[in-house]
Amino acid sequence: MKHKRPPSVAVMIFSSAILLAQSPQQLSVLNGTALGSNLALGINTIPGGITNWLTPEPPTISAPGDLSMVCPGGQSSCFMFITDGPALSGYPRPGIDVSGYATLSVEIEGDAGTTIQVGIKDSTQPDNGSETKVTLPVTANWTTLSIPLAKFTGANLKSIYVLCEFVFAGGPKAQTVRVRNITYAAPGPATTYYFPHLALSGGWQTTFTYVNYSPQSLTCQTTYFSDSGGSLAVPFAQGSVSSRTDNLGPGASIHVATTADVTAAVVTGWAEAQCTGPIKASLLYRHYNGTVADGEASVNAATAPGTEFVTFAQTQTGVAYANPSAVPTNVTITVLDTTGSTLGTTTFVLQPNQHGAATLGPLLALTSFTGSVQITSAAPIVSLSLNAEAFPVFSSLPAGDLPDGTPLQ
């Protein structure tokens, strides 16, 4: 919704004597009710020009302070904004360089089931509501949501005048949203997690589990690839997507299952997650007989591609592999018996982003064996193995990745 802010805007500064500590890794815009150094806060509504709907709630023994925003009913728009210095109706305007940061995190709670828009604005953008804003869900519990700054298209991150704004859609009823922390965070060491195999339909569902054990908010973007290396639409309760972004507050986790039609033909692929910090990531494969689950196995995500993998194997062992490299690679699968004798081998080309999976017995025309499997590749790949001796009971096997160049039998 576009809005033209009236020139008379209420401007308030809370706890102005408190100068919040900054560091190269973090820029604090709001901590409880305390604004960052030299920042100012303003509110208004359209059409009423109402400026009395924000209340600073003091800290208690059990909770820090927060800013309680109650957008009045009957307004088409309510907005709260925090600026670099006092709010100005004209230009030029000042601005803060936030280009060294990766995310804007806000900790909010409020009327469950509603949404709020969050935006930023550089020193040259007009006051007509045309700046990019991101819509966030509001829940009844305090939740930290991190927004990649790249989402705010059109804003010059080297000169941000509005460090954060909350825009309410308005309507006949009042809406309450409370905020107590607003922070710009520098990028942590980028961490990539690989899921060498996805199984959807054909009796299968796959569940993604991410746990953020750190005290910082993180964002993970997961991309899904088909067997051929193209985009794979993966169905979740919110709809089918080929990529999804999950915001994980400190200590937060997700455990989301696919919602594929288990009676349809099986679909396979793989996935890669780019996270702004380290997490614990795993997949849960669950097999269904009709609507009843009769087997499942959890597999940890791979954290680095490799060129050699060795693990236990037998006739019903399933292996999967994907090529996250930018070049095609020759992959060789070799099966050995318990004495170390080679029983069969096959070599094939795996294109960039391509994926494959097979059961070892049929793959190498072996009717019965017990021993081990070696998977080698000219370029780094990711791989996993599943033990299915008593299918539908099955379990994960160690991926068996070895240091590159390890001598093999």
Disulfide bonds with the S-S distance in Angstrom:
Cys71-Cys78 2.05
Cys220-Cys275 2.09
